[in-house]
Amino acid sequence: MIDRFEHLKHEVCNCLRWKSMFYQSEPDPTVPAPHDSHYWCALTQRLLGPDGQVATPEQCNPGRGCFKEGF
């Protein structure tokens, strides 16, 4: 599991996406924190997964029917 989700007690779906996963930068205390907590599903390219439920780290877990193992 990647560091972003280490506080969760479950694995996160490999299809969960968020803005900051596409760039890397060193922390800069002079720059405000990004608002990158908006997630989407790579399978649907929308905020909802194939099952019609919202794509979030908390909800994209192994108990979900569309879950893809990977991280």
Contacts in CASP RR format, 6 or more apart in sequence:
PFRMAT RR
TARGET T0000
AUTHOR 0000-0000-0000
METHOD contacts of the structure
MODEL  1
MIDRFEHLKHEVCNCLRWKSMFYQSEPDPTVPAPHDSHYWCALTQRLLGP
DGQVATPEQCNPGRGCFKEGF
1 8 0 8 1.000
1 11 0 8 1.000
1 12 0 8 1.000
1 71 0 8 1.000
2 12 0 8 1.000
2 71 0 8 1.000
4 57 0 8 1.000
5 12 0 8 1.000
5 57 0 8 1.000
5 71 0 8 1.000
8 57 0 8 1.000
8 58 0 8 1.000
8 61 0 8 1.000
10 61 0 8 1.000
10 62 0 8 1.000
11 61 0 8 1.000
11 62 0 8 1.000
11 69 0 8 1.000
11 70 0 8 1.000
11 71 0 8 1.000
12 57 0 8 1.000
12 60 0 8 1.000
12 61 0 8 1.000
12 71 0 8 1.000
13 41 0 8 1.000
13 55 0 8 1.000
13 60 0 8 1.000
13 61 0 8 1.000
13 64 0 8 1.000
13 66 0 8 1.000
13 67 0 8 1.000
13 68 0 8 1.000
14 42 0 8 1.000
14 68 0 8 1.000
14 69 0 8 1.000
14 70 0 8 1.000
14 71 0 8 1.000
15 41 0 8 1.000
15 42 0 8 1.000
15 43 0 8 1.000
15 55 0 8 1.000
15 60 0 8 1.000
15 66 0 8 1.000
15 68 0 8 1.000
16 39 0 8 1.000
16 40 0 8 1.000
16 41 0 8 1.000
16 42 0 8 1.000
16 55 0 8 1.000
16 56 0 8 1.000
16 57 0 8 1.000
16 60 0 8 1.000
17 39 0 8 1.000
17 40 0 8 1.000
17 41 0 8 1.000
17 42 0 8 1.000
18 36 0 8 1.000
18 37 0 8 1.000
18 38 0 8 1.000
18 39 0 8 1.000
18 40 0 8 1.000
19 34 0 8 1.000
19 36 0 8 1.000
19 38 0 8 1.000
20 34 0 8 1.000
20 36 0 8 1.000
38 47 0 8 1.000
39 47 0 8 1.000
39 55 0 8 1.000
39 56 0 8 1.000
39 57 0 8 1.000
39 60 0 8 1.000
40 46 0 8 1.000
40 47 0 8 1.000
40 55 0 8 1.000
41 47 0 8 1.000
41 48 0 8 1.000
41 49 0 8 1.000
41 50 0 8 1.000
41 55 0 8 1.000
41 60 0 8 1.000
41 66 0 8 1.000
43 49 0 8 1.000
43 50 0 8 1.000
43 66 0 8 1.000
43 68 0 8 1.000
44 50 0 8 1.000
44 55 0 8 1.000
46 55 0 8 1.000
47 54 0 8 1.000
47 55 0 8 1.000
48 54 0 8 1.000
48 55 0 8 1.000
49 55 0 8 1.000
49 66 0 8 1.000
50 66 0 8 1.000
51 64 0 8 1.000
51 65 0 8 1.000
51 66 0 8 1.000
53 59 0 8 1.000
53 64 0 8 1.000
60 67 0 8 1.000
61 67 0 8 1.000
62 69 0 8 1.000
END
